[in-house]
């Protein structure tokens, strides 16, 4: 996401032990939808997530 200049953050299990334990995940990518100002920005973020996940947008 940094290479795409998309503001995001990684969260790790040690910061969300209850929630991550229930979901059996070690980390997640956090996005703040209120940060994006236009529909195009939202579309760009959605496309980047889809691409990185290996799925069509």
PDB file of N, CA, C and O in Angstrom:
ATOM      1  N   UNK A   1       0.830  -1.176   0.000  1.00  0.00           N
ATOM      2  CA  UNK A   1       0.000   0.000   0.000  1.00  0.00           C
ATOM      3  C   UNK A   1       0.884   1.253   0.000  1.00  0.00           C
ATOM      4  O   UNK A   1       0.556   2.247  -0.648  1.00  0.00           O
ATOM      5  N   UNK A   2       1.994   1.200   0.723  1.00  0.00           N
ATOM      6  CA  UNK A   2       2.889   2.361   0.733  1.00  0.00           C
ATOM      7  C   UNK A   2       3.380   2.683  -0.679  1.00  0.00           C
ATOM      8  O   UNK A   2       3.439   3.848  -1.070  1.00  0.00           O
ATOM      9  N   UNK A   3       3.731   1.642  -1.444  1.00  0.00           N
ATOM     10  CA  UNK A   3       4.215   1.859  -2.806  1.00  0.00           C
ATOM     11  C   UNK A   3       3.141   2.499  -3.678  1.00  0.00           C
ATOM     12  O   UNK A   3       3.454   3.187  -4.650  1.00  0.00           O
ATOM     13  N   UNK A   4       1.884   2.273  -3.333  1.00  0.00           N
ATOM     14  CA  UNK A   4       0.764   2.858  -4.067  1.00  0.00           C
ATOM     15  C   UNK A   4       0.333   4.200  -3.468  1.00  0.00           C
ATOM     16  O   UNK A   4      -0.628   4.815  -3.928  1.00  0.00           O
ATOM     17  N   UNK A   5       1.040   4.633  -2.458  1.00  0.00           N
ATOM     18  CA  UNK A   5       0.756   5.893  -1.760  1.00  0.00           C
ATOM     19  C   UNK A   5      -0.645   5.902  -1.144  1.00  0.00           C
ATOM     20  O   UNK A   5      -1.357   6.906  -1.165  1.00  0.00           O
ATOM     21  N   UNK A   6      -1.010   4.726  -0.590  1.00  0.00           N
ATOM     22  CA  UNK A   6      -2.302   4.580   0.080  1.00  0.00           C
ATOM     23  C   UNK A   6      -2.045   4.496   1.576  1.00  0.00           C
ATOM     24  O   UNK A   6      -1.306   3.628   2.039  1.00  0.00           O
ATOM     25  N   UNK A   7      -2.651   5.389   2.318  1.00  0.00           N
ATOM     26  CA  UNK A   7      -2.465   5.434   3.757  1.00  0.00           C
ATOM     27  C   UNK A   7      -3.114   4.207   4.401  1.00  0.00           C
ATOM     28  O   UNK A   7      -4.311   3.971   4.235  1.00  0.00           O
ATOM     29  N   UNK A   8      -2.325   3.440   5.127  1.00  0.00           N
ATOM     30  CA  UNK A   8      -2.805   2.235   5.807  1.00  0.00           C
ATOM     31  C   UNK A   8      -1.861   1.917   6.953  1.00  0.00           C
ATOM     32  O   UNK A   8      -0.814   2.548   7.100  1.00  0.00           O
ATOM     33  N   UNK A   9      -2.235   0.936   7.763  1.00  0.00           N
ATOM     34  CA  UNK A   9      -1.388   0.526   8.885  1.00  0.00           C
ATOM     35  C   UNK A   9      -1.607  -0.958   9.143  1.00  0.00           C
ATOM     36  O   UNK A   9      -2.700  -1.484   8.933  1.00  0.00           O
ATOM     37  N   UNK A  10      -0.567  -1.615   9.595  1.00  0.00           N
ATOM     38  CA  UNK A  10      -0.682  -3.008  10.003  1.00  0.00           C
ATOM     39  C   UNK A  10      -0.918  -3.071  11.502  1.00  0.00           C
ATOM     40  O   UNK A  10      -0.312  -2.324  12.269  1.00  0.00           O
ATOM     41  N   UNK A  11      -1.792  -3.955  11.905  1.00  0.00           N
ATOM     42  CA  UNK A  11      -2.015  -4.234  13.327  1.00  0.00           C
ATOM     43  C   UNK A  11      -1.655  -5.692  13.564  1.00  0.00           C
ATOM     44  O   UNK A  11      -1.949  -6.559  12.741  1.00  0.00           O
ATOM     45  N   UNK A  12      -1.024  -5.946  14.683  1.00  0.00           N
ATOM     46  CA  UNK A  12      -0.574  -7.297  14.994  1.00  0.00           C
ATOM     47  C   UNK A  12      -1.318  -7.854  16.206  1.00  0.00           C
ATOM     48  O   UNK A  12      -1.924  -7.111  16.979  1.00  0.00           O
ATOM     49  N   UNK A  13      -1.260  -9.159  16.353  1.00  0.00           N
ATOM     50  CA  UNK A  13      -2.007  -9.865  17.386  1.00  0.00           C
ATOM     51  C   UNK A  13      -1.759  -9.287  18.781  1.00  0.00           C
ATOM     52  O   UNK A  13      -2.691  -9.221  19.582  1.00  0.00           O
ATOM     53  N   UNK A  14      -0.552  -8.874  19.088  1.00  0.00           N
ATOM     54  CA  UNK A  14      -0.274  -8.367  20.432  1.00  0.00           C
ATOM     55  C   UNK A  14      -1.058  -7.100  20.768  1.00  0.00           C
ATOM     56  O   UNK A  14      -1.175  -6.733  21.938  1.00  0.00           O
ATOM     57  N   UNK A  15      -1.594  -6.432  19.749  1.00  0.00           N
ATOM     58  CA  UNK A  15      -2.385  -5.223  19.987  1.00  0.00           C
ATOM     59  C   UNK A  15      -3.885  -5.485  19.999  1.00  0.00           C
ATOM     60  O   UNK A  15      -4.659  -4.591  20.343  1.00  0.00           O
ATOM     61  N   UNK A  16      -4.309  -6.678  19.634  1.00  0.00           N
ATOM     62  CA  UNK A  16      -5.737  -7.008  19.587  1.00  0.00           C
ATOM     63  C   UNK A  16      -5.919  -8.488  19.930  1.00  0.00           C
ATOM     64  O   UNK A  16      -6.502  -9.241  19.151  1.00  0.00           O
ATOM     65  N   UNK A  17      -5.425  -8.898  21.082  1.00  0.00           N
ATOM     66  CA  UNK A  17      -5.374 -10.308  21.424  1.00  0.00           C
ATOM     67  C   UNK A  17      -6.741 -10.975  21.467  1.00  0.00           C
ATOM     68  O   UNK A  17      -6.878 -12.119  21.034  1.00  0.00           O
ATOM     69  N   UNK A  18      -7.736 -10.297  21.972  1.00  0.00           N
ATOM     70  CA  UNK A  18      -9.055 -10.933  22.071  1.00  0.00           C
ATOM     71  C   UNK A  18      -9.677 -11.112  20.689  1.00  0.00           C
ATOM     72  O   UNK A  18     -10.100 -12.209  20.322  1.00  0.00           O
ATOM     73  N   UNK A  19      -9.724 -10.036  19.941  1.00  0.00           N
ATOM     74  CA  UNK A  19     -10.359 -10.065  18.623  1.00  0.00           C
ATOM     75  C   UNK A  19      -9.599 -10.974  17.657  1.00  0.00           C
ATOM     76  O   UNK A  19     -10.209 -11.791  16.967  1.00  0.00           O
ATOM     77  N   UNK A  20      -8.295 -10.841  17.605  1.00  0.00           N
ATOM     78  CA  UNK A  20      -7.509 -11.639  16.666  1.00  0.00           C
ATOM     79  C   UNK A  20      -7.526 -13.105  17.054  1.00  0.00           C
ATOM     80  O   UNK A  20      -7.515 -13.976  16.185  1.00  0.00           O
ATOM     81  N   UNK A  21      -7.553 -13.385  18.338  1.00  0.00           N
ATOM     82  CA  UNK A  21      -7.631 -14.774  18.787  1.00  0.00           C
ATOM     83  C   UNK A  21      -8.919 -15.433  18.334  1.00  0.00           C
ATOM     84  O   UNK A  21      -8.912 -16.576  17.877  1.00  0.00           O
ATOM     85  N   UNK A  22     -10.030 -14.712  18.461  1.00  0.00           N
ATOM     86  CA  UNK A  22     -11.327 -15.239  18.016  1.00  0.00           C
ATOM     87  C   UNK A  22     -11.337 -15.484  16.513  1.00  0.00           C
ATOM     88  O   UNK A  22     -11.965 -16.431  16.038  1.00  0.00           O
ATOM     89  N   UNK A  23     -10.645 -14.635  15.767  1.00  0.00           N
ATOM     90  CA  UNK A  23     -10.629 -14.753  14.301  1.00  0.00           C
ATOM     91  C   UNK A  23      -9.472 -15.621  13.807  1.00  0.00           C
ATOM     92  O   UNK A  23      -9.383 -15.920  12.616  1.00  0.00           O
ATOM     93  N   UNK A  24      -8.584 -16.027  14.721  1.00  0.00           N
ATOM     94  CA  UNK A  24      -7.414 -16.844  14.398  1.00  0.00           C
ATOM     95  C   UNK A  24      -6.542 -16.195  13.316  1.00  0.00           C
ATOM     96  O   UNK A  24      -6.164 -16.838  12.337  1.00  0.00           O
ATOM     97  N   UNK A  25      -6.234 -14.915  13.513  1.00  0.00           N
ATOM     98  CA  UNK A  25      -5.344 -14.189  12.608  1.00  0.00           C
ATOM     99  C   UNK A  25      -4.193 -13.597  13.410  1.00  0.00           C
ATOM    100  O   UNK A  25      -4.323 -13.352  14.610  1.00  0.00           O
ATOM    101  N   UNK A  26      -3.085 -13.372  12.750  1.00  0.00           N
ATOM    102  CA  UNK A  26      -1.909 -12.799  13.400  1.00  0.00           C
ATOM    103  C   UNK A  26      -1.741 -11.309  13.119  1.00  0.00           C
ATOM    104  O   UNK A  26      -1.055 -10.608  13.863  1.00  0.00           O
ATOM    105  N   UNK A  27      -2.361 -10.830  12.052  1.00  0.00           N
ATOM    106  CA  UNK A  27      -2.239  -9.422  11.687  1.00  0.00           C
ATOM    107  C   UNK A  27      -3.404  -9.031  10.787  1.00  0.00           C
ATOM    108  O   UNK A  27      -4.136  -9.886  10.289  1.00  0.00           O
ATOM    109  N   UNK A  28      -3.561  -7.740  10.588  1.00  0.00           N
ATOM    110  CA  UNK A  28      -4.547  -7.234   9.632  1.00  0.00           C
ATOM    111  C   UNK A  28      -4.059  -5.902   9.086  1.00  0.00           C
ATOM    112  O   UNK A  28      -3.218  -5.230   9.683  1.00  0.00           O
ATOM    113  N   UNK A  29      -4.605  -5.547   7.947  1.00  0.00           N
ATOM    114  CA  UNK A  29      -4.330  -4.256   7.335  1.00  0.00           C
ATOM    115  C   UNK A  29      -5.473  -3.337   7.688  1.00  0.00           C
ATOM    116  O   UNK A  29      -6.634  -3.654   7.428  1.00  0.00           O
ATOM    117  N   UNK A  30      -5.156  -2.204   8.278  1.00  0.00           N
ATOM    118  CA  UNK A  30      -6.189  -1.252   8.681  1.00  0.00           C
ATOM    119  C   UNK A  30      -6.259  -0.116   7.672  1.00  0.00           C
ATOM    120  O   UNK A  30      -5.246   0.468   7.286  1.00  0.00           O
ATOM    121  N   UNK A  31      -7.480   0.177   7.262  1.00  0.00           N
ATOM    122  CA  UNK A  31      -7.753   1.316   6.397  1.00  0.00           C
ATOM    123  C   UNK A  31      -8.771   2.192   7.106  1.00  0.00           C
ATOM    124  O   UNK A  31      -9.610   1.692   7.854  1.00  0.00           O
ATOM    125  N   UNK A  32      -8.703   3.477   6.878  1.00  0.00           N
ATOM    126  CA  UNK A  32      -9.658   4.410   7.479  1.00  0.00           C
ATOM    127  C   UNK A  32     -10.485   5.022   6.361  1.00  0.00           C
ATOM    128  O   UNK A  32     -10.041   5.967   5.709  1.00  0.00           O
ATOM    129  N   UNK A  33     -11.699   4.489   6.129  1.00  0.00           N
ATOM    130  CA  UNK A  33     -12.498   4.975   5.004  1.00  0.00           C
ATOM    131  C   UNK A  33     -12.772   6.478   5.033  1.00  0.00           C
ATOM    132  O   UNK A  33     -12.912   7.099   3.979  1.00  0.00           O
ATOM    133  N   UNK A  34     -12.850   7.061   6.212  1.00  0.00           N
ATOM    134  CA  UNK A  34     -13.120   8.502   6.289  1.00  0.00           C
ATOM    135  C   UNK A  34     -11.944   9.333   5.777  1.00  0.00           C
ATOM    136  O   UNK A  34     -12.088  10.530   5.529  1.00  0.00           O
ATOM    137  N   UNK A  35     -10.791   8.702   5.622  1.00  0.00           N
ATOM    138  CA  UNK A  35      -9.594   9.405   5.153  1.00  0.00           C
ATOM    139  C   UNK A  35      -9.705   9.751   3.670  1.00  0.00           C
ATOM    140  O   UNK A  35      -9.151  10.754   3.220  1.00  0.00           O
ATOM    141  N   UNK A  36     -10.419   8.920   2.914  1.00  0.00           N
ATOM    142  CA  UNK A  36     -10.505   9.106   1.474  1.00  0.00           C
ATOM    143  C   UNK A  36     -11.627  10.083   1.154  1.00  0.00           C
ATOM    144  O   UNK A  36     -12.699  10.024   1.756  1.00  0.00           O
ATOM    145  N   UNK A  37     -11.380  10.983   0.206  1.00  0.00           N
ATOM    146  CA  UNK A  37     -12.264  12.124  -0.009  1.00  0.00           C
ATOM    147  C   UNK A  37     -13.154  12.032  -1.237  1.00  0.00           C
ATOM    148  O   UNK A  37     -14.172  12.721  -1.313  1.00  0.00           O
ATOM    149  N   UNK A  38     -12.796  11.208  -2.181  1.00  0.00           N
ATOM    150  CA  UNK A  38     -13.568  11.134  -3.416  1.00  0.00           C
ATOM    151  C   UNK A  38     -13.903   9.678  -3.722  1.00  0.00           C
ATOM    152  O   UNK A  38     -13.285   8.758  -3.187  1.00  0.00           O
ATOM    153  N   UNK A  39     -14.889   9.488  -4.589  1.00  0.00           N
ATOM    154  CA  UNK A  39     -15.234   8.124  -4.997  1.00  0.00           C
ATOM    155  C   UNK A  39     -14.062   7.475  -5.717  1.00  0.00           C
ATOM    156  O   UNK A  39     -13.836   6.273  -5.580  1.00  0.00           O
ATOM    157  N   UNK A  40     -13.328   8.249  -6.468  1.00  0.00           N
ATOM    158  CA  UNK A  40     -12.160   7.710  -7.170  1.00  0.00           C
ATOM    159  C   UNK A  40     -11.130   7.172  -6.172  1.00  0.00           C
ATOM    160  O   UNK A  40     -10.573   6.095  -6.383  1.00  0.00           O
ATOM    161  N   UNK A  41     -10.876   7.905  -5.101  1.00  0.00           N
ATOM    162  CA  UNK A  41      -9.931   7.425  -4.080  1.00  0.00           C
ATOM    163  C   UNK A  41     -10.419   6.120  -3.461  1.00  0.00           C
ATOM    164  O   UNK A  41      -9.625   5.205  -3.239  1.00  0.00           O
ATOM    165  N   UNK A  42     -11.700   6.029  -3.184  1.00  0.00           N
ATOM    166  CA  UNK A  42     -12.257   4.790  -2.631  1.00  0.00           C
ATOM    167  C   UNK A  42     -12.109   3.660  -3.646  1.00  0.00           C
ATOM    168  O   UNK A  42     -11.727   2.548  -3.284  1.00  0.00           O
ATOM    169  N   UNK A  43     -12.408   3.936  -4.907  1.00  0.00           N
ATOM    170  CA  UNK A  43     -12.255   2.926  -5.952  1.00  0.00           C
ATOM    171  C   UNK A  43     -10.800   2.484  -6.089  1.00  0.00           C
ATOM    172  O   UNK A  43     -10.531   1.294  -6.257  1.00  0.00           O
ATOM    173  N   UNK A  44      -9.858   3.426  -6.019  1.00  0.00           N
ATOM    174  CA  UNK A  44      -8.430   3.096  -6.118  1.00  0.00           C
ATOM    175  C   UNK A  44      -7.995   2.186  -4.975  1.00  0.00           C
ATOM    176  O   UNK A  44      -7.251   1.229  -5.188  1.00  0.00           O
ATOM    177  N   UNK A  45      -8.460   2.484  -3.761  1.00  0.00           N
ATOM    178  CA  UNK A  45      -8.110   1.652  -2.599  1.00  0.00           C
ATOM    179  C   UNK A  45      -8.711   0.259  -2.759  1.00  0.00           C
ATOM    180  O   UNK A  45      -8.029  -0.739  -2.525  1.00  0.00           O
ATOM    181  N   UNK A  46      -9.973   0.181  -3.153  1.00  0.00           N
ATOM    182  CA  UNK A  46     -10.624  -1.111  -3.341  1.00  0.00           C
ATOM    183  C   UNK A  46      -9.904  -1.931  -4.409  1.00  0.00           C
ATOM    184  O   UNK A  46      -9.714  -3.135  -4.235  1.00  0.00           O
ATOM    185  N   UNK A  47      -9.504  -1.300  -5.505  1.00  0.00           N
ATOM    186  CA  UNK A  47      -8.785  -1.997  -6.564  1.00  0.00           C
ATOM    187  C   UNK A  47      -7.426  -2.486  -6.070  1.00  0.00           C
ATOM    188  O   UNK A  47      -7.011  -3.594  -6.410  1.00  0.00           O
ATOM    189  N   UNK A  48      -6.739  -1.688  -5.284  1.00  0.00           N
ATOM    190  CA  UNK A  48      -5.420  -2.093  -4.762  1.00  0.00           C
ATOM    191  C   UNK A  48      -5.563  -3.292  -3.828  1.00  0.00           C
ATOM    192  O   UNK A  48      -4.778  -4.237  -3.905  1.00  0.00           O
ATOM    193  N   UNK A  49      -6.549  -3.257  -2.960  1.00  0.00           N
ATOM    194  CA  UNK A  49      -6.774  -4.388  -2.039  1.00  0.00           C
ATOM    195  C   UNK A  49      -7.091  -5.647  -2.838  1.00  0.00           C
ATOM    196  O   UNK A  49      -6.542  -6.712  -2.554  1.00  0.00           O
ATOM    197  N   UNK A  50      -7.968  -5.538  -3.832  1.00  0.00           N
ATOM    198  CA  UNK A  50      -8.334  -6.687  -4.661  1.00  0.00           C
ATOM    199  C   UNK A  50      -7.114  -7.238  -5.385  1.00  0.00           C
ATOM    200  O   UNK A  50      -6.910  -8.451  -5.433  1.00  0.00           O
ATOM    201  N   UNK A  51      -6.306  -6.350  -5.947  1.00  0.00           N
ATOM    202  CA  UNK A  51      -5.107  -6.780  -6.674  1.00  0.00           C
ATOM    203  C   UNK A  51      -4.126  -7.481  -5.748  1.00  0.00           C
ATOM    204  O   UNK A  51      -3.601  -8.540  -6.091  1.00  0.00           O
ATOM    205  N   UNK A  52      -3.875  -6.915  -4.602  1.00  0.00           N
ATOM    206  CA  UNK A  52      -2.940  -7.521  -3.655  1.00  0.00           C
ATOM    207  C   UNK A  52      -3.450  -8.850  -3.104  1.00  0.00           C
ATOM    208  O   UNK A  52      -2.660  -9.719  -2.734  1.00  0.00           O
ATOM    209  N   UNK A  53      -4.770  -9.004  -3.050  1.00  0.00           N
ATOM    210  CA  UNK A  53      -5.374 -10.261  -2.585  1.00  0.00           C
ATOM    211  C   UNK A  53      -5.458 -11.281  -3.714  1.00  0.00           C
ATOM    212  O   UNK A  53      -5.842 -12.429  -3.490  1.00  0.00           O
ATOM    213  N   UNK A  54      -5.094 -10.858  -4.945  1.00  0.00           N
ATOM    214  CA  UNK A  54      -5.135 -11.759  -6.082  1.00  0.00           C
ATOM    215  C   UNK A  54      -6.523 -12.005  -6.623  1.00  0.00           C
ATOM    216  O   UNK A  54      -6.804 -13.066  -7.181  1.00  0.00           O
ATOM    217  N   UNK A  55      -7.395 -11.019  -6.457  1.00  0.00           N
ATOM    218  CA  UNK A  55      -8.785 -11.142  -6.915  1.00  0.00           C
ATOM    219  C   UNK A  55      -9.084 -10.014  -7.898  1.00  0.00           C
ATOM    220  O   UNK A  55      -8.483  -8.944  -7.817  1.00  0.00           O
ATOM    221  N   UNK A  56     -10.007 -10.249  -8.823  1.00  0.00           N
ATOM    222  CA  UNK A  56     -10.388  -9.156  -9.727  1.00  0.00           C
ATOM    223  C   UNK A  56     -11.123  -8.050  -8.986  1.00  0.00           C
ATOM    224  O   UNK A  56     -11.880  -8.323  -8.055  1.00  0.00           O
ATOM    225  N   UNK A  57     -10.910  -6.824  -9.387  1.00  0.00           N
ATOM    226  CA  UNK A  57     -11.557  -5.672  -8.723  1.00  0.00           C
ATOM    227  C   UNK A  57     -13.021  -5.587  -9.030  1.00  0.00           C
ATOM    228  O   UNK A  57     -13.700  -4.680  -8.549  1.00  0.00           O
TER     229      UNK A  57
END
